[in-house]
Structures are given as C-alpha cells and as structure tokens.
Amino acid sequence: MRRLGVAFAIVAAASLAGAVALGAQAPATQAAVPLASGARRQPLLEQQAGGSEEGGARSIRVYRWASPIEPLVRYYIQALDARRDITPDSALQRPGETSRISYHLEFYSFEDECADSGAAAGGQPPPSPPATCKTWRRGKNKARALNFRLGYEVGVWVERTTFRWFSRDSAGAVVRWRAELSDVGLSHDWNHYVPNTQLTVLSEQVKPSVQ
C-alpha cells in the first residue's frame, strides 16, 4: 500500500509539473487562475459557499481533483510564483496591476480529538474531565490512513494551503483574492483516506472603482 501511494504521488507530480508556466503574473480574473489537469468544477459547492454576485463584487469557483493534495500544492506554488508567508501589498497604483502572492501551509496534527456531539470547536470536549468523552478520533488512526501517500516531508502531510493576493481592475477597483487548497479525502472518523483535493478561489472587491 505504501509503495502504491508513493508511485501515485510521483506520477501525479510529474504530470502536474508539465503544465506549469514559470514567473506568471498573479491572476486578476477567475479565468486566469491556472487549473491543473483533471480539475472538475463544483457548481453546487459554489452555491453552498454563497455563490457569486453580479458586477464582480464577489466571485467564487470551486474545483476538485481525485489526487492527493501535496502534488497540487507544489504545482500552485510554482504556477503562481508564490512566496511563503509574505504580506501581499494592497497599495496598487495602476489598473491591471497585481501584488505578489503569499501562501501559508497548514499540516495535519495527530492529537486525539473528541467526536461527541456538542464537543467544542477543534474537537476538544467541553470544560469537563476528558473521561466524559464517549467517542474519540484517534491521531494514530489518522496517521495510519495518511501513511500510504507521499507527504510534503517525511511524516508530514498537508491539510490546507492558502494563497492570498490583490489585484486592481481596469476601473480602478482593488480586489482581494484567496485560493484555498484543502485535503477533503480523510474520513470524518479518521480511519480511511481516498485521494481528493478541493480548490476554492474567492475574489472580493475591497475598494470600489474610481469611475
């Protein structure tokens, strides 16, 4: 199983890398956001997330791949020419100008979490002795489920990666962009994993046009 996962990730990384355009300007429209091969758009998930607004004040696109997240993270870091944990500059002067793109990595943790109904955010039980939790999600089960796939580093698996940048459109409006890659293949009980990654691209106008 481990060999199968490693082989899958290597093949996926090789196929994705072939489509990367180096040094590209940050996207200023949804159509300009690069899509790795095999992307499937998810209109229902877009509607569930609030949908887009007429006039371009808010736009959202959701895509999924039957792939582990790590090859897609590497693809988008390269395709977007992103820099880790920088602060994008929103002070854009000219129409068509874009900021540099920042990305932030979040990795899976392997602490046990309470899965009881009513447990506090983050999976921890409400203020009470831990022994009152009846159903636990075990970190060792999560590690076992993820272990077949090649991690970002040895023993380190990506849960989420967020890309952020700004653009100024032709009318002078400043637009804030957020593109989030999420690993959605881990089962709720942490016992099973299937390769499945979601990309959510959200743009929102933060400064109106000067026209």
N, C-alpha and C positions, 0 to 999 in steps of 0.2 A: 504493500500500500504506500509506504514512504517513497519507494522508487517511482511509482506511478505518479505521485504528486509532484515530485521533483521534475520528472520528464514533462508533465503538463505545463508547469510554470516556465520551464526553459523554452518550450515550443511557443507558448503564448508571448513571452517576452521578445522572442526573435521576430514573430510576425508583427507585433505592435511596433517594434523599433523601426521597421522598414517604412512606416508611414509618417515618421516624424519629420517636420520641417524645422530646421535649426534657426534660432535667432528671430523667430516670428514676433511681430508686434502683438501686444495684448489685444484680444478680441474686443470690438466695440459694438457688435451686434450678435444676436443668438446664432445667426447663420455662419458667423466667422469662428465660432467655437469649434476646435478640431474634434472629430469623433473617431476613436479607434475602431478598427474593423469589427463588425459583429454587433454594433450598437442597436438596440431596439427601443424605440421611443415608447413612453408610457403615459398616454393622454389621461387615463383615469387617475393616476397618481398626481399628475399636474393639477387636476381639478380638486383633488383632496387636499392639496397644499395651498389652495386659494386661487389658482388659475392666474391668467394674465389679465391686464387691464388695457382697454383701448387707449390709444395715444402714446403708448410706450412708457407710461409712468411705472409700470411693473410688468415684468415678463419672466416666465418660468418655463423651463424644459426639464424633463426627467427621462433618463435613459438607463437601460440595464444591459449587462453582459453576463453570459454564462462563463465567467472567468474569475479566478482569484483576484484580489484587489492589488497585490503587490506589483505585477507587471503593468497594470493600468496607472498606478501611482508613478512609476518610473517613466512611463510614456508621457504623462501630462506634465511632469516636472520638466522634461526635455522639450516637449512640443510648445509649452507656454513660456519656456526660458525663465522659469520661476526661481526665486531665491528664498531660502528657508528663513522664516520668522523675521522678515524685514517689515518696515511700516510703509505701506503704499502712500504716495503723495497725492492728495486730492486737489492740490492747487494747480489745476491745469489751465493754461492760458489760451490755447488755440483750439478751435474746433477740429475734431479728428485726433486730438492728442490723447494718449493713454499713459497711465502710470506703469511702473514696474509691477510685476506680480509676486505676491508673497504666498508661501504655502506653510502650513502647520501640520505636523504629523501627530496622530494620537494612536497609541499602541494598546493592545489588549492587556489588561491586568488579570491576575489569576487568583484573586481573593474570593473566598466563598461569599455568596450573597443570599439573603432571604428571599424566597419566591412566594411567600404567603400573600394573599390578597390584603391590601391595606398596608403593606410594607412601605417604608419611607423611600423617597427618591434615591436612586443609586443602588437599590436592592437591599439596603440595610434595614433591620427591623425597627419598629417604633421604639421610643425610650422604654426599655424593659429588659430583663435578663435575656441573653441570647438563647437560652434553653427554651424560651417560649416559641421560637420559630419552628414550625412543623415541617416545612418543605424548603430545602436548601438547593441552590445551584452551586455545584462544586467546581472550584477552579481546576482541579486535576482532570475533571471530565472535559472542560473546555480545552485544556492543553492537549489532551488525547485526541479530541475531534479535529483540532487545527494541525496536529503534528504531521499529517500526510503531505501538507503543502509547504513549498519553499518559502520561508519567512523573509522579511525585509533584511534581517540579520539572523544569525543563528539563534533560534529560540525566541525570536521577536517577530510578532505578527501585527500588521496594520489593522486597526479597527476603522479609522476615519482619517481622511486628509482634506483640508480646507484650503482653497486658493482664493485670494482676495486681490482686487484691483479697482481702479477708477478709469472712466473714460469721459470725454466731453464730446457731445454730438454736434452735428452741423449747425444746430440752432443755438448752441452755447450751453445746453443743459449738462450738468455733471451727473454721471450715472455711477452708482456703486454696484460692483459685481462680486458675487460669491458663488464659487463652484465647489460642491462638496462630493467627494467620493466616499461611499460608505460600503463596508462589507455587510451584506444582508443575507449571507449564506449560513450563518450559525443558527441552529435551532434555539427556541426560547428556553429550553431546559439545558442547553449547552452540551447535549450528548451527541449531536450529529452536525455535520457540515457538508454543504454542497457548494461548488463554485458559483457565486452570484454577487455581482457588484453593481451598485447604483450610483449614477451621477445626477446631481440636481444642480442646475445652473439658474441662478436668480439674479436679475438686474432690477434695480430700483432707482428712480430719479431722486437725487438728494438736493439738487439746486436747479431751479427752473431755467428755461431758456431766456435769453435777453431780448428775444423778438416779441 
